[in-house]
Amino acid sequence: MITFRKLISLPALSLIMALPYAAKADLVVLQYHHVADSTPPATSTSLSLFEAQMKMISDLGLDVVSLGPATREALSGDAPQTNQVAITFDDAYESVYNAAAPILDQKQMPYTIFVNTDAVGGPGYMDWAELKELSSNDWVTIANHSIGHGHLARRSGEAEADWHKRTNRSLDVAQKMLEKQLGATAQLFAYPYGEYDEALEQKVTERDWLGFGQQSGAIGHYSHGTRLPRFPMANAYGQLSSLKDKLLSKAFPIDASRLPDGVVSDNPPSLTLKLEAPLSASRLTCFASGLGRINFSASSDTVTIQAPKALNARRFRYNCTHPAGNGSFYWLSQQWLNLDAPED
Ligand SMILES: [Zn+2]
């Protein structure tokens, strides 16, 4: 594909750099678990909502694309001028095989299923024959979601050698099982519960994989390959009233590799952002999980965001948006992981 960027000659570069960021388009990844009406509400999208979401994507004229190549393209800054959408399902639930896959397969619409391999064939989960059948379609990608869906960030008090052994096994045995059962396997990993720390990110990097979390936001040139955002699409989060803003959102123009990995040391944690044009503190809006909108302090180009009180959940987020032109928003979600809170 020939992009605008490749068509220009070098002397025009300064002109291009002065263009508003809004000219860039990004990749928006949707994250599903169950697509059904009878499964646990926190992880379920009703079939009628799923169908309405697919219709909105189509009505907005957005292409649904394959996760791996589109992510690498977005990270390189070579994304096309219109946002693209990738669809992902975690845990390989039976409802995805029964309800969502037939809709997507009929349109040959790309999607990725992240599989925790020990669960395959268990009650409520797809079996290997079903995964093999889906993966025989060119538009379907099956990828790694660990062996046993454990919490993979290093636990307080866990010896480093024990952690290496536990996580290496969880990553590598799952990948080998996918290869054995399904053939070639994608270089993609979804962190169980969206939980990661820097050491786990390092393991993803060493394997040349991309690592996907469960914090919201779009993927673009500013994103980081081992902390890639996805928008959760369960009923509580995937309603049509907010979906358009998500589908048209853009990666927050701050280098995501310089943000914290989110492991909480002080609670409430503090997030400092250095804003550069076109960002301004006066147009920034931030929210904390369960607390709604929160204030932040600003001093020239630096803002410091901190919830007004400690948060008890194991995982919580600060989400910030900023207008990006043409009615779209830059979207930042900083996930925090409180390792002292019980594992779920
Ligand atoms: Zn999962």
Boltz pocket constraint, residues with backbone or C-beta under 6 A from the ligand:
constraints:
  - pocket:
      binder: B
      contacts: [[A, 90], [A, 91], [A, 145], [A, 149], [A, 191], [A, 192], [A, 193]]
      max_distance: 6.0
